[in-house]
Amino acid sequence: MASLEEMHFFVEVVKQGNFTSAAQALGISKQLVSRRIIALEARLGVRLLLRTTRKLSPTETGKVFFQRAQHILQAIHDAELEVSNRSDALRGMLKISVPLSYAHLRLAPALTAFMQQHPLVDVWLDADNRHVDMISEGYDMVIRVTDQPEDGMVARKLEDAAMRYCCSPDYIARHGVPASPQALSKHTCLTHRASEWLFSEHEQIYRIPIHARLKSNHGEVLRDAAVAGLGITGLPAFYVLEDLQHGRLVEVLADYRMQQAGIYAMYPYHKQVSANALALIEHLRQWFQPAAA
């Protein structure tokens, strides 16, 4: 039997017409999408997709499966919305695990608004970077920064977390803008322990060696150093969005940006998810993606 995740992946591949675009829309790796579709076809014992060098298209059987899968996914989405929109039914505890910096930089105002809308919901927010065991530790949901949501988890993308490479206007005035990733060899870099940065162009990935003046596992330290004009840093989008919007930082090498990572709210398939968790996920999706809500 096909899992809901496999149905979701298959529907997106058919809609997009290729694995690369589907992976970008889903916010995961192309390899994961391809692997799960191959596993789905093997388990069903049928070919669902016709593969050519330029495009994927569904077989006749694949067209039938696509229509059925779309209806199932839409029905599940409608059921979740119906439950989450019943504000009078929301009460009790909601236990969440969230990365520390994301809780501080992005989640706090959205969570506050949710609690104001649902005064009978109590929240236990565990802001920590450790990888929790949802079942044994009793979490209703987790929020994670990843480019590949775990197998066995329902994953709803909240927003983009692709790496943004940026520096201050003052740094640009003194050193200029790198015209290509290769030009980073002539610039000062600020990084999270990495000795190389990844970029892509025309689906080709480039690994660019860098020499960092500052290395830190604390994203806010790197962001503040970039704002102060010390160099170019690469951080997930949520660290730098506000600084980019207010002109304290300027993005560089945007044409080479990789689009894989995202912020996901997740819970296990086999765990009965609470109405509180579903309502919060929908609230966060509308908060961070108002145009798509």
Rosetta blueprint (number, residue, H / E / L):
1 M L
2 A L
3 S L
4 L H
5 E H
6 E H
7 M H
8 H H
9 F H
10 F H
11 V H
12 E H
13 V H
14 V H
15 K H
16 Q H
17 G L
18 N L
19 F H
20 T H
21 S H
22 A H
23 A H
24 Q H
25 A H
26 L H
27 G L
28 I L
29 S L
30 K H
31 Q H
32 L H
33 V H
34 S H
35 R H
36 R H
37 I H
38 I H
39 A H
40 L H
41 E H
42 A H
43 R H
44 L H
45 G L
46 V L
47 R L
48 L L
49 L E
50 L E
51 R E
52 T L
53 T L
54 R L
55 K L
56 L E
57 S E
58 P E
59 T L
60 E H
61 T H
62 G H
63 K H
64 V H
65 F H
66 F H
67 Q H
68 R H
69 A H
70 Q H
71 H H
72 I H
73 L H
74 Q H
75 A H
76 I H
77 H H
78 D H
79 A H
80 E H
81 L H
82 E H
83 V H
84 S H
85 N L
86 R L
87 S H
88 D H
89 A H
90 L L
91 R L
92 G E
93 M E
94 L E
95 K E
96 I E
97 S E
98 V E
99 P L
100 L H
101 S H
102 Y H
103 A H
104 H H
105 L H
106 R H
107 L H
108 A H
109 P H
110 A H
111 L H
112 T H
113 A H
114 F H
115 M H
116 Q H
117 Q H
118 H L
119 P L
120 L L
121 V E
122 D E
123 V E
124 W E
125 L E
126 D E
127 A E
128 D L
129 N L
130 R L
131 H L
132 V L
133 D L
134 M H
135 I H
136 S H
137 E H
138 G L
139 Y L
140 D L
141 M E
142 V E
143 I E
144 R E
145 V E
146 T E
147 D L
148 Q L
149 P L
150 E L
151 D L
152 G L
153 M E
154 V E
155 A E
156 R E
157 K E
158 L E
159 E E
160 D E
161 A L
162 A L
163 M E
164 R E
165 Y E
166 C E
167 C E
168 S L
169 P H
170 D H
171 Y H
172 I H
173 A H
174 R H
175 H H
176 G L
177 V L
178 P L
179 A L
180 S L
181 P H
182 Q H
183 A H
184 L H
185 S H
186 K H
187 H L
188 T L
189 C E
190 L E
191 T E
192 H L
193 R L
194 A L
195 S L
196 E E
197 W E
198 L E
199 F E
200 S E
201 E E
202 H L
203 E L
204 Q E
205 I E
206 Y E
207 R E
208 I E
209 P E
210 I L
211 H L
212 A E
213 R E
214 L E
215 K E
216 S L
217 N L
218 H L
219 G H
220 E H
221 V H
222 L H
223 R H
224 D H
225 A H
226 A H
227 V H
228 A L
229 G L
230 L L
231 G L
232 I E
233 T E
234 G E
235 L E
236 P E
237 A H
238 F H
239 Y H
240 V H
241 L H
242 E H
243 D H
244 L H
245 Q H
246 H L
247 G L
248 R L
249 L L
250 V E
251 E E
252 V L
253 L L
254 A H
255 D H
256 Y H
257 R L
258 M L
259 Q L
260 Q L
261 A L
262 G E
263 I E
264 Y E
265 A E
266 M E
267 Y E
268 P E
269 Y L
270 H L
271 K L
272 Q L
273 V L
274 S L
275 A H
276 N H
277 A H
278 L H
279 A H
280 L H
281 I H
282 E H
283 H H
284 L H
285 R H
286 Q H
287 W H
288 F H
289 Q L
290 P H
291 A H
292 A H
293 A L
